[in-house]
């Protein structure tokens, strides 16, 4: 099991994910503006602002979120701790 960064802490994984969110936000900004305007336009100021805003929002959200333990999806927790887990393939 893995633990996320603690309250008022940012680790490298949060930073890298923030950069990824910023890139996705920068890609989605001109797409949504173009759909609203009906014509494909690239306003680099808005693209940069959208990306930075998305990335900073993600990092700020993680900064104020307390640490929690993340359990891998392929390792579900048993419903009864006294009951043994079934073996794969059963």
C-alpha positions in Angstrom: 0.0 0.0 0.0 1.1 3.5 -0.7 0.6 6.7 1.3 -0.1 10.1 -0.3 1.7 13.2 0.8 0.7 14.6 4.1 -1.3 17.7 5.0 0.6 20.9 4.1 3.2 18.8 2.2 3.9 18.4 -1.5 6.1 15.6 -2.9 7.6 15.0 -6.3 4.7 12.9 -7.5 2.3 15.7 -6.7 4.5 18.1 -8.6 4.7 15.9 -11.7 1.0 15.2 -11.6 0.4 19.0 -11.4 2.6 19.5 -14.5 0.6 16.8 -16.3 -2.7 18.5 -15.3 -1.3 21.8 -16.5 -0.5 20.3 -19.9 -3.9 18.8 -20.2 -5.5 22.1 -19.1 -3.4 23.9 -21.7 -4.6 21.5 -24.4 -8.3 21.6 -23.4 -8.4 25.4 -23.1 -8.2 26.2 -26.9 -10.5 23.3 -27.7 -13.3 24.6 -25.5 -12.8 28.2 -26.6 -12.8 27.1 -30.2 -16.0 25.1 -29.7 -17.7 28.1 -28.1 -16.5 30.6 -30.7 -17.2 28.3 -33.7 -13.7 28.8 -35.1 -10.3 27.4 -34.2 -8.2 30.1 -32.6 -5.0 30.0 -30.6 -4.8 32.7 -28.0 -1.5 31.8 -26.3 -2.2 34.1 -23.3 -5.4 32.1 -22.5 -3.8 28.8 -23.2 -0.9 29.6 -20.8 -3.3 31.0 -18.2 -5.6 27.9 -18.4 -2.7 25.5 -18.0 -1.1 27.3 -15.1 -4.5 27.7 -13.4 -5.2 23.9 -13.7 -1.8 22.9 -12.5 -1.8 25.2 -9.5 -5.3 24.2 -8.6 -4.2 20.5 -8.5 -1.2 21.3 -6.4 -3.1 23.5 -3.9 -5.8 20.8 -3.6 -3.1 18.3 -2.7 -1.4 20.7 -0.3 -4.6 21.0 1.8 -5.6 17.3 1.6 -4.5 15.1 4.5 -2.5 11.9 3.9 -4.4 8.8 3.1 -3.4 5.2 2.3 -4.1 4.2 -1.3 -4.7 0.5 -1.9 -3.9 -0.9 -5.3 -7.0 -1.8 -7.4 -5.7 -5.4 -8.0 -5.5 -6.1 -4.2 -9.0 -5.6 -2.8 -9.4 -5.5 1.0 -11.3 -8.5 2.4 -14.8 -7.7 3.8 -14.0 -9.7 7.0 -10.4 -9.4 8.3 -10.7 -12.9 9.9 -11.7 -14.5 6.6 -8.8 -15.5 4.4 -8.6 -14.0 0.9 -9.4 -16.3 -2.0 -6.5 -17.4 -4.1 -6.4 -16.0 -7.7 -8.4 -18.0 -10.1 -10.9 -19.3 -7.5 
